[in-house]
Amino acid sequence: MYNLTIAELVRGLQSKAFSSVELTQHFLDRIAALNPDYNAVITVTADQALKAAIAADKRLAAGGAPALCGVPILHKDIFCTKGVRTSCGSKMLDNFIPPYNATVVENFEQAGAVVLGKTNMDEFAMGSSNETSFYGPVKNPWSTDCVPGGSSGGSAAAVAARLAPAATATDTGGSIRQPAALCGITGLKPTYGRVSRWGMIAFASSLDQAGPMARTAEDCALLLSCMASLDDKDSTSIDHKIDDYSASLNNSIKGLKIGVPSEYFSEGLDKGTEQAVRQALSDLEAQGAELVDISLPNSGLSVPAYYVIAPAEASANLSRFDGVKYGYRCEDPKDLQDLYSRTRAEGFGEEVQRRILIGTYCLSAGYYQAYYGKAQQVRQLIRQDFTQAFEQVDVILGPTCPSPAFKFGSKGDDPVAMYLEDIYTIATNLAGLPGMSVPCGMVDNKPVGLQIIGNYFDEALMLNVAHQYQQVTHWHNLAPEGIA
Amino acid sequence: MQSISGWDTVIGLEVHVQLATKTKIFSGASTAFGAEPNTQACAIDLAMPGTLPVLNKQAVHYAVMFGLAVDAEIGKESAFERKNYFYPDLPKGYQTTQLEKPIVGRGNVEIQLADGSTKNIRIHHAHLEEDAGKSLHEGDFRSGTSGIDLNRAGTPLIEIVSEPDMTSAEEAVAFAKKLHSIVTSIGICDGEMSQGSMRFDVNISVKPSGSDKLGTRTETKNLNSFKFMEECIAQEVDRQIDLLEDGGSITQETRLYNGETKTARSMRSKEEANDYRYFPCPDLLPVVVTDETIETLRRNLPELPDARQARFVKQYGLSDYDADILGSDAGMSVYFETATEKSGNAKLTANWTMGELAARLNSEAIRIANSPVSAEQLGGLIARIADNSISGKMAKEVFEGIWAGEGSADEIIEARGLKQVSDSGALEQMVADVLAANQAMVDDYINTDQAKRKKKLGGFMGQIMKASKGQANPQQVNQILAKKLNELL
């Protein structure tokens, strides 16, 4: 059962080939048996899941249930779940139980999906290797001495290891696409404003966006249909028509113009990765798509601009964790200053503290214009690059990340090397554009991701391209050794 | 410029006005004052992780109304920033406020001074922001700890920033009172100073008379009464002049004034000031106010105090002084007009509203809106004074009765038998009886020099009022008495 896609599970549930309770128990058993190897799931909500499954079976029996009714999923532990610990991968929130659901969580609950538990992640979504989690690193199911990517490494590894057919994730600079690439699954970061941020713990508010992770584009289409919503609780949620993502999957891509940015195939890109991505481009060309060489001249500025804007916003977003209201509080503070400094020094990990300090510095009097002001200008330039590119092409394709999964600790003492992991993904966050990653090959028995970048609200077209690609390739069907 | 022994004073005000919205600026929690601590703070106010702000449109409208009331430019696209600092009563660790693009731009407020002159005070801008919570230092807390009450956190504020156009405590207080009058008149603030609905930060500096160069200023924060503001300015101006005259210099600092002890102290110097690291709030979109909205709000803007004062003079024949007092206070003016409608006598109603009623409300610290004597009841009482049914002295007794909840003026007059005797036949008889019974007094009156006779009338009046149990109409008695005594001369 664990090898079925969501589309197949939906058919099985609707046709009563199996019940949601059977399916849920099956995945709970898999988590119990296999999760210790990967550390992908940090909270298992078995009792609630089985209760939800019973309710889902009733809805299925009554007929007319929504597509995802009875389908088990996992939520990244960045989404607030009412009554269930939501840690954001941090000691700071190890004891935090929200009294409300994130809108994403609520949408899945309304649809009757069954939540198996919460997935591990880099602390406050700050990381590209899942090594910054308070709950320990997640191991890549393809090679357990390698990282799964981050920050949604738990969600990606769980889907790759078939601990759940799908998981929710978030992407601020590549946190859906990079782990999806490194774990050989399909992940989509929608247009900024497509999915509500209510109840999603903020890292960098102008960049954060939630999206689905699954094994296929077809499954991502089903999941995105459930996640996308206009939400009056999120002022940055955008009132734009929600497409029927599944309906256009089988459209022909003949004549589709695919932009290939030269900047994404330059120095720093691993040779094997480049070969896999170029092969994917040829495969799409063979399906009738047209490749167009394009340039995104300001790409090189995206990492530095991002590492000003994201930490600046984070430095304010994380100020609320002060030991006063909820979450971690240091023992016996001797005064207010001591309460603040020890709570935050003890409650936050090293990477989170580093980014708070960078952000605080960038916003300081005398430095604001040189850093934050400049970064906002760069952001405009990057947006313009894409706007111009999309005048010529329908989608932009390239590698998701420079190389396949790397070994634990190999970039641990060099934050800049780690930050370069997101060199191809960050620009879309700065521009607010949608991006996705699709498995497109293997290098040294480790998966490689193909990135598809779309124009604003062109998720349906991206999913169409990905689905068509997956009709003629098998990479998304591969499973790590010992899994399938 | 007004000078104190060779020095000019320069004053600018920053005024925090709590907007009278039902819910908070970024959440649906109630803004009502006085609830149990932390019962009116929702997940957003508590800055729970993942929560997001949604702007209260009513707060935006109120801010625009203020802008229209002071003839200011309205920011058609304003924006929110985050002002970062750590404090336990600031749940997010930043205040959401406006810096670069405030909703209200430059405007003007005219103030009236005691000598009858007027002066224009320029408004630099006014911006929308959220209030903080409160730290509670007194209460049942473990030693060395304080409590935090977040009920106030997220209450909408406009901060009004003036130009440094005031040169004395009198002008500053007149400006503060005028703002109070404006915001209560247009209904965007309840004006309850004691509950912190309006709070004043006063920037003060002095410079040698006539000098163009501004002196170093201090800022005294969070004054919540006009009296404290006046005291604090006088004290701070003296302190600065004394320091400078002794060859010292002023430290740029933030100060606190304690109205109870009448003392001020330094809170922090410029060096200790926070770097607030303002940056645009990514959770909120720019606030767009359309021309249509502005015009609708302009059309429906309630009467402003200046217009109301002018109308009171014209419509009711009030003196400028009475019109100023009644017209500047939103609650009082509504009360006055309602009572006048019932009484039919504006002048008498004005006197009673500003006199007996205001004094009594003041002494018991009751808002006029909650007056135990309703405007209709006071109007009913004044109608009985105006038609001579009761004397002024009786009216005070009736007023007490209404205050105590005994009913309307007519009910109390009836129940207590307070009807004034104005029947001239009865009064003539009463006077005649008193004169007959007091022959010695009459002789004394006749034998007194004409110039001093008037003083003797009081004795007869006392006797007559006593005989009538206070119910004789005193004006009529006076006339009858004078006539009868003259006949005896």
Interface residues (C-beta under 8 A of the other chain):
Chain A: F79 C80 T86 C88 L93 F96 P98 P99 Y100 A102 R197 W198 G199 M200 I201 A202 A204 S205 S206 D232 K233 D234 S235 T236 A312 E313 S315 A316 L318 S319 R320 F321 D322 V324 K325 Y326 L336 Y340 T360 L363 S364 A365 Y368 Y372
Chain B: A43 L46 A47 M48 P49 G50 T51 L52 P53 V54 L55 R82 N84 F86 P88 P91 K92 G93 Y94 I148 D275 R277 Y278 F279 P282 D283 L284 L285
